Each structure stands twice: as structure tokens, then as C-alpha cells.
Amino acid sequence: MNDFEMTPGVLKSVPGTQAILKMDYSESVLKSYHGNAEHVVIPEEVTRIGRAALEGHRNMKSVHIPEHVTEIQGGAFFNCTGLEEITLPEHLTEISESLFYDCSSLKSIVIPD
């Protein structure tokens, strides 16, 4: 069994941190993140980031989003006031409303060609 066992709707800890992820592995969706890391790395298994999944994480300064992510739902980073930079994945095909609403420290959004 690995750290991200393929079980629908379970909470999983992130090794080496105090972070907890709620995943729906049947759909490869990150539903929520519970932690206080400054630099968040979303697991490679994720293909979609759910609505408000990282909402309100004010300590978060950067997020690594895997290249396989194709959709980021509305408000995923809502009120992440410490977020300074983010690189969107190359295969991203859909982003929803208010993605970066109230991300007052955001300085850089890298959008691939």
C-alpha cells in the first residue's frame, strides 16, 4: 500500500508534513487540502482540482500542479492571500470562475504556450 491508496473519498497524509488531502480517486479529483505548508505539491495522480479545494490557505506561497491536471474548478485558490506564484499545467483545458479571487500577493501566473 502506498501513501495515496486508490480508495474513493479518503483522507491521506502527505509524508514528511502535517498536511492532509481529501481525494476522490475514482475521479482523480483533489477535493480539499488541510495543512499549512508554504509550498504545496499536488500528487501526480490528480487530474482535476475541485471547487475551493485549497481555499483560505493564507500561508501557501506556491503550488506545484501536475502536468496531467486538465481542470481547475471555481474558487480553488480563493482567499489564498499568501500565494505569490503559480504555474498552470500544459494540459489544462478548463478553469472556472474566481480561481484566484482575493489572492492579494499573487505576482506571477505562468501560462504555457
Accessible surface in RSA format (square Angstrom, percent):
REM  Atomic radii and reference values for relative SASA: ProtOr
REM  Chains: A
REM  Algorithm: Lee & Richards
REM  Probe-radius: 1.40
REM  Slices: 20
REM RES _ NUM      All-atoms   Total-Side   Main-Chain    Non-polar    All polar
REM                ABS   REL    ABS   REL    ABS   REL    ABS   REL    ABS   REL
RES MET A   1   201.82 104.5 108.17  71.6  93.65 223.0 110.94  94.3  90.88 120.4
RES ASN A   2   100.45  69.3  82.41  79.6  18.04  43.4  42.43 102.1  58.01  56.1
RES ASP A   3    79.68  55.8  68.77  68.4  10.91  25.8  10.42  24.5  69.27  69.1
RES PHE A   4    32.72  16.4  31.18  19.3   1.53   4.0  31.18  18.9   1.53   4.4
RES GLU A   5    64.52  37.0  60.83  46.0   3.69   8.8  18.28  35.4  46.24  37.8
RES MET A   6   127.62  66.1 102.07  67.5  25.55  60.8 101.48  86.3  26.14  34.6
RES THR A   7    46.60  33.1  45.87  46.5   0.72   1.7  41.05  55.1   5.54   8.4
RES PRO A   8    85.30  62.2  71.36  65.0  13.94  50.7  71.49  59.0  13.81  85.8
RES GLY A   9    41.07  50.7   0.00   N/A  41.07  50.7  18.06  49.6  23.01  51.5
RES VAL A  10    34.60  22.8  30.30  27.4   4.29  10.3  34.60  30.1   0.00   0.0
RES LEU A  11   111.90  62.3  89.96  64.4  21.94  55.2  90.11  63.3  21.79  58.6
RES LYS A  12    35.62  17.4  33.53  20.6   2.09   5.0  10.70   9.6  24.91  26.5
RES SER A  13    68.54  57.9  60.59  80.9   7.95  18.3  26.07  55.5  42.47  59.5
RES VAL A  14    32.92  21.7  31.60  28.6   1.32   3.2  31.60  27.5   1.32   3.6
RES PRO A  15    77.08  56.2  52.06  47.5  25.02  91.0  63.85  52.7  13.23  82.2
RES GLY A  16    88.11 108.7   0.00   N/A  88.11 108.7  44.60 122.4  43.51  97.4
RES THR A  17    70.39  50.1  40.42  41.0  29.98  71.4  50.42  67.7  19.97  30.2
RES GLN A  18   162.69  91.0 135.84  99.3  26.85  63.9  54.48 116.0 108.20  82.1
RES ALA A  19     5.16   4.7   3.83   5.9   1.32   3.0   3.83   5.4   1.32   3.5
RES ILE A  20    56.68  32.3  56.68  42.2   0.00   0.0  56.68  40.8   0.00   0.0
RES LEU A  21     3.52   2.0   3.52   2.5   0.00   0.0   3.52   2.5   0.00   0.0
RES LYS A  22    86.74  42.3  86.74  53.2   0.00   0.0  29.10  26.2  57.64  61.4
RES MET A  23     0.00   0.0   0.00   0.0   0.00   0.0   0.00   0.0   0.00   0.0
RES ASP A  24    24.64  17.3  24.64  24.5   0.00   0.0   2.10   4.9  22.54  22.5
RES TYR A  25    13.63   6.4   2.31   1.3  11.32  29.4   2.59   1.9  11.04  13.6
RES SER A  26    82.88  70.0  40.15  53.6  42.73  98.4  41.95  89.3  40.92  57.3
RES GLU A  27    93.45  53.7  78.51  59.4  14.93  35.6  31.91  61.7  61.54  50.2
RES SER A  28    26.72  22.6  26.72  35.7   0.00   0.0   3.01   6.4  23.70  33.2
RES VAL A  29     2.01   1.3   2.01   1.8   0.00   0.0   2.01   1.7   0.00   0.0
RES LEU A  30     0.51   0.3   0.51   0.4   0.00   0.0   0.51   0.4   0.00   0.0
RES LYS A  31    89.01  43.4  78.50  48.2  10.51  25.0  34.08  30.7  54.93  58.5
RES SER A  32    23.69  20.0  23.69  31.6   0.00   0.0  21.82  46.5   1.87   2.6
RES TYR A  33     7.84   3.7   5.44   3.1   2.40   6.2   4.94   3.7   2.90   3.6
RES HIS A  34    97.74  53.4  94.90  66.0   2.84   7.3  65.74  67.8  32.00  37.2
RES GLY A  35    24.50  30.2   0.00   N/A  24.50  30.2  12.26  33.7  12.24  27.4
RES ASN A  36   102.53  70.7  87.99  85.0  14.53  35.0  20.62  49.6  81.91  79.2
RES ALA A  37    32.55  29.9  20.93  32.3  11.62  26.4  30.76  43.3   1.79   4.7
RES GLU A  38    81.85  47.0  76.79  58.1   5.06  12.0  19.27  37.3  62.58  51.1
RES HIS A  39   117.07  64.0 101.00  70.2  16.08  41.1  78.50  80.9  38.58  44.9
RES VAL A  40     8.08   5.3   4.23   3.8   3.85   9.3   6.77   5.9   1.31   3.6
RES VAL A  41    99.32  65.4  82.61  74.8  16.72  40.3  82.61  71.8  16.72  45.3
RES ILE A  42     2.53   1.4   1.57   1.2   0.96   2.3   2.12   1.5   0.41   1.1
RES PRO A  43    13.54   9.9   3.65   3.3   9.90  36.0  13.54  11.2   0.00   0.0
RES GLU A  44   102.74  59.0  94.19  71.3   8.55  20.4  63.79 123.4  38.95  31.8
RES GLU A  45    59.78  34.3  45.15  34.2  14.62  34.8  29.24  56.6  30.53  24.9
RES VAL A  46     0.00   0.0   0.00   0.0   0.00   0.0   0.00   0.0   0.00   0.0
RES THR A  47    47.33  33.7  47.33  48.0   0.00   0.0  38.56  51.8   8.77  13.3
RES ARG A  48    64.31  27.0  64.31  32.8   0.00   0.0  17.14  23.4  47.17  28.6
RES ILE A  49     0.00   0.0   0.00   0.0   0.00   0.0   0.00   0.0   0.00   0.0
RES GLY A  50     3.25   4.0   0.00   N/A   3.25   4.0   3.25   8.9   0.00   0.0
RES ARG A  51   142.04  59.6 125.36  63.9  16.68  39.7  60.68  82.9  81.37  49.3
RES ALA A  52    36.32  33.4  25.31  39.1  11.01  25.0  25.31  35.6  11.01  29.2
RES ALA A  53     2.70   2.5   0.00   0.0   2.70   6.1   0.00   0.0   2.69   7.1
RES LEU A  54     0.16   0.1   0.13   0.1   0.03   0.1   0.16   0.1   0.00   0.0
RES GLU A  55    79.59  45.7  63.85  48.3  15.74  37.5  13.12  25.4  66.48  54.3
RES GLY A  56    31.00  38.2   0.00   N/A  31.00  38.2  12.99  35.6  18.01  40.3
RES HIS A  57    34.27  18.7  30.99  21.5   3.28   8.4  21.28  21.9  13.00  15.1
RES ARG A  58   142.26  59.7 129.75  66.1  12.51  29.8  43.39  59.3  98.87  59.9
RES ASN A  59    87.24  60.2  79.04  76.4   8.20  19.7  14.15  34.0  73.09  70.6
RES MET A  60     0.74   0.4   0.40   0.3   0.34   0.8   0.40   0.3   0.34   0.4
RES LYS A  61    78.79  38.4  78.56  48.2   0.22   0.5  32.35  29.1  46.44  49.5
RES SER A  62    21.13  17.9  21.13  28.2   0.00   0.0  11.35  24.2   9.78  13.7
RES VAL A  63     9.14   6.0   0.00   0.0   9.14  22.0   1.22   1.1   7.92  21.5
RES HIS A  64    90.27  49.3  83.70  58.2   6.56  16.8  59.70  61.5  30.57  35.6
RES ILE A  65     6.32   3.6   0.00   0.0   6.32  15.2   0.00   0.0   6.32  17.2
RES PRO A  66     0.33   0.2   0.00   0.0   0.33   1.2   0.33   0.3   0.00   0.0
RES GLU A  67    82.32  47.3  80.60  61.0   1.73   4.1  53.15 102.8  29.17  23.8
RES HIS A  68   109.68  59.9 103.98  72.3   5.69  14.6  61.25  63.1  48.43  56.3
RES VAL A  69     0.00   0.0   0.00   0.0   0.00   0.0   0.00   0.0   0.00   0.0
RES THR A  70    52.25  37.2  52.25  53.0   0.00   0.0  36.77  49.4  15.48  23.4
RES GLU A  71    28.89  16.6  28.89  21.9   0.00   0.0   3.82   7.4  25.07  20.5
RES ILE A  72     0.00   0.0   0.00   0.0   0.00   0.0   0.00   0.0   0.00   0.0
RES GLN A  73    41.58  23.3  41.58  30.4   0.00   0.0   6.90  14.7  34.68  26.3
RES GLY A  74     0.36   0.5   0.00   N/A   0.36   0.5   0.08   0.2   0.28   0.6
RES GLY A  75    10.58  13.0   0.00   N/A  10.58  13.0   9.78  26.8   0.80   1.8
RES ALA A  76     0.00   0.0   0.00   0.0   0.00   0.0   0.00   0.0   0.00   0.0
RES PHE A  77     0.00   0.0   0.00   0.0   0.00   0.0   0.00   0.0   0.00   0.0
RES PHE A  78    66.37  33.2  66.37  41.1   0.00   0.0  66.37  40.2   0.00   0.0
RES ASN A  79    24.29  16.7  24.29  23.5   0.00   0.0   1.13   2.7  23.15  22.4
RES CYS A  80     0.00   0.0   0.00   0.0   0.00   0.0   0.00   0.0   0.00   0.0
RES THR A  81    36.84  26.2  34.39  34.9   2.45   5.8  25.35  34.0  11.50  17.4
RES GLY A  82    16.67  20.6   0.00   N/A  16.67  20.6  15.95  43.8   0.72   1.6
RES LEU A  83     0.00   0.0   0.00   0.0   0.00   0.0   0.00   0.0   0.00   0.0
RES GLU A  84    55.78  32.0  55.41  41.9   0.37   0.9   2.96   5.7  52.82  43.1
RES GLU A  85    96.21  55.2  96.08  72.7   0.13   0.3  15.63  30.2  80.58  65.8
RES ILE A  86     3.94   2.2   0.00   0.0   3.94   9.5   3.20   2.3   0.75   2.0
RES THR A  87    71.64  51.0  67.59  68.5   4.06   9.7  44.06  59.2  27.58  41.7
RES LEU A  88     9.01   5.0   8.77   6.3   0.24   0.6   8.77   6.2   0.24   0.6
RES PRO A  89     3.14   2.3   0.00   0.0   3.14  11.4   0.92   0.8   2.22  13.8
RES GLU A  90   115.06  66.1  94.08  71.2  20.98  50.0  13.59  26.3 101.46  82.8
RES HIS A  91   100.91  55.2  94.88  65.9   6.03  15.4  72.16  74.4  28.75  33.5
RES LEU A  92    36.51  20.3  13.63   9.8  22.88  57.5  13.63   9.6  22.88  61.6
RES THR A  93   118.33  84.2  78.72  79.8  39.61  94.4  72.48  97.4  45.85  69.3
RES GLU A  94    92.63  53.2  87.13  65.9   5.50  13.1  29.38  56.8  63.25  51.6
RES ILE A  95    91.80  52.2  68.72  51.2  23.08  55.6  68.72  49.5  23.08  62.6
RES SER A  96    28.40  24.0  14.52  19.4  13.88  32.0  10.86  23.1  17.54  24.6
RES GLU A  97   105.76  60.7  89.96  68.1  15.80  37.6  68.09 131.7  37.66  30.8
RES SER A  98    61.13  51.7  39.69  53.0  21.45  49.4  22.50  47.9  38.63  54.1
RES LEU A  99     9.95   5.5   6.54   4.7   3.41   8.6   6.54   4.6   3.41   9.2
RES PHE A 100    42.69  21.4  28.94  17.9  13.75  35.8  30.37  18.4  12.32  35.3
RES TYR A 101   137.25  64.1 127.26  72.4   9.99  26.0  87.19  65.5  50.06  61.7
RES ASP A 102    70.89  49.7  53.58  53.3  17.32  40.9  14.67  34.5  56.22  56.1
RES CYS A 103    13.18  10.0   0.30   0.3  12.88  30.3   0.67   1.7  12.51  13.5
RES SER A 104    93.28  78.8  50.39  67.3  42.88  98.8  49.07 104.5  44.21  61.9
RES SER A 105    40.23  34.0  32.29  43.1   7.94  18.3  14.53  30.9  25.70  36.0
RES LEU A 106    41.38  23.0  14.39  10.3  26.99  67.8  14.39  10.1  26.99  72.6
RES LYS A 107   166.81  81.4 126.44  77.6  40.37  96.1  92.60  83.3  74.21  79.0
RES SER A 108    47.58  40.2  40.90  54.6   6.68  15.4  29.84  63.6  17.73  24.8
RES ILE A 109    71.78  40.8  44.95  33.5  26.83  64.7  44.95  32.4  26.83  72.8
RES VAL A 110    73.85  48.6  70.59  63.9   3.25   7.8  73.85  64.2   0.00   0.0
RES ILE A 111   125.32  71.3 102.40  76.3  22.92  55.2 102.40  73.7  22.92  62.2
RES PRO A 112    46.73  34.1  24.79  22.6  21.93  79.7  33.91  28.0  12.81  79.6
RES ASP A 113   185.91 130.2 122.45 121.9  63.46 150.1  72.28 170.1 113.63 113.3
END  Absolute sums over single chains surface
CHAIN  1 A     6224.5       4928.8       1295.6       3265.2       2959.2
END  Absolute sums over all chains
TOTAL          6224.5       4928.8       1295.6       3265.2       2959.2
